[in-house]
Amino acid sequence: MVDFSVRPIGFVRSPFVEKVEAPRQAVAEGAEGVAGRVEVLPEHEHALSDLEGFDRIWLLFWFHEAEGAARSKVLPPRSDRKRGVFATRSPHRPNPIGMSAVRLESVEGLVLHVRDLDLIDGTPVLDIKPYIPYADAFPDAKSGWVGGIDPRPSWAVTFTDEAEAQLAWLAAEGLGLDLRARIKEALALGPQPHPYRRIKKTEDGGLLLAVKEWRARFSVDLAHSSMKVLGLRSGFRARELAGGDLALALHRAFVAHFG
């Protein structure tokens, strides 16, 4: 067996700071229009020549925050059973290499301005290749177990006035903390618990979605494939909030404001 070594040729700068914030796929799952950039290392300056004429480029990257060893089978977000890892886009691969087709907006020196970005901030880029429609697009190709564009229809997600007020308060007081999109994206895949959706039943029979350090209560209407977010609460217990930890100031203020 021959061992290989790779070195990054640049790094992604993205609005997604944590893994859970990034969409699972570009364009199809919430990355459409998301702006970011690729900062290429100086030794590759001349390699960027002639790239600006392409509308899209392939980014080959390293899943640098993939946790644990490679897995032979994984449970994708839109599957009810485990699939062979080579039949998925999972980061838990023998070699954690990913690829993403992003829209190239412009090239400024060593910086590529891109959109439709689904990568987290700091992702190491291993290579850049032009996207060529006649060679890279096969509209009639079969999609295996995935089926069509979206193998699982999205559930409709709405918010009560109370939930909207709480989300607006968090966005204002939390310096732009936007939980609404994260909640909607998670619930649109369904109310079933899943490794990508931390959902559990509460003691009173309700349902609770965990999003970062926050919890969203929601109800389910099976007849109409819809869910309604009823309200939010802190994910910390009262004794934890009473400790005076400065990092929990926003949570204490939320509890004081909304009870």
Beta strands, then each sheet from edge to edge (+ up, - down):
strand 1: 10-13
strand 2: 36-40
strand 3: 56-62
strand 4: 73-74
strand 5: 83-84
strand 6: 97-108
strand 7: 111-115
strand 8: 124-130
strand 9: 156-159
strand 10: 199-201
strand 11: 207-211
strand 12: 214-221
strand 13: 226-234
sheet 1: 1+ 2- 7+ 6- 3+ 8- 1+
sheet 2: 4+ 5-
sheet 3: 9+ 13+ 12- 11+ 10-
end
